[in-house]
């Protein structure tokens, strides 16, 4: 079983809930999001949040900035899918 982990601003590692294996394809989720399906957006967020956050954190080196980037990216996906 895979677990998600994240660091706090104090560099403590927090182990979060187990990663759920998704059955929806990315394309299917985006199509559902385009139809306004909030549950599909939640699944998309759960799937891609760690990826976007870690990418942004490596670039920005500031957890709060990385979190804000995640919010902006996910909002843009919701608006334009």
N, C-alpha and C positions, 0 to 999 in steps of 0.2 A: 504494500500500500504506500502511496506517495503522500507526503505531507507538505503543506506550504509553510514556509518560514519567512519571517520578516524581521528587520532590525528596527529598534526604537531609536529615537534621537540620541540616546545614551549608548548606542551600539549593543544593547541587549538583544538577544535573539529570542523571538517569540514563535513558538510552533503553533500553527493554527489548525483548523480542521483538515481531515483527509481530503486530498484532491479527488474530485468526482470525475470519473471517465464519462465524457459526453458522447452521445450518439448522434446528435445533430451535426451536419456538416456546417462549415462556416458560411457557405453560400445559402443554405437553408435558413440559418439564423438571420442572416442579413435580409433575406426575402420576408421573413416573418416580422422583423423589425420595421421594414418598409411599410408593412400593413398596420403598424402601430401596436404590435404585440409586446406588451411590457414584460411578460415572462421570458420571451426570447431575448429581450435586452438584458434581463437579469442573468440569463445563462451565458450570453456573450460577454458581459462584464466579468462574471466569475471566471470565464475561460481566459480572457485577455488582460485583465487587470494586472496580474503579476508580471506579465511580459512587458506591458507598457510601462509599469512602474519601475521595474528594474532597469529598463533601457533609459528612462528619464533620469533615474537616480545616478546612473553612471555618467550621464552627461552633465547634470546640474549639480551633483554632489550635495544636495540639500533635500532632505525628505519632504519638507512641506512644499517645495517647488515641484518635486516629482509628483506628489499627490495632486497638485493643482493641474499639472499637465494631463494626468490620467482623467481628471474631471472634464477638462476641455476636449480631449480626444473622444471620450465616450459621449459627451453632449453633441459633438459634431456628427458622430455616427448616428445617433438617434435622430438628429435633424435631417440628415441627407441620405440615409439608407434607401 
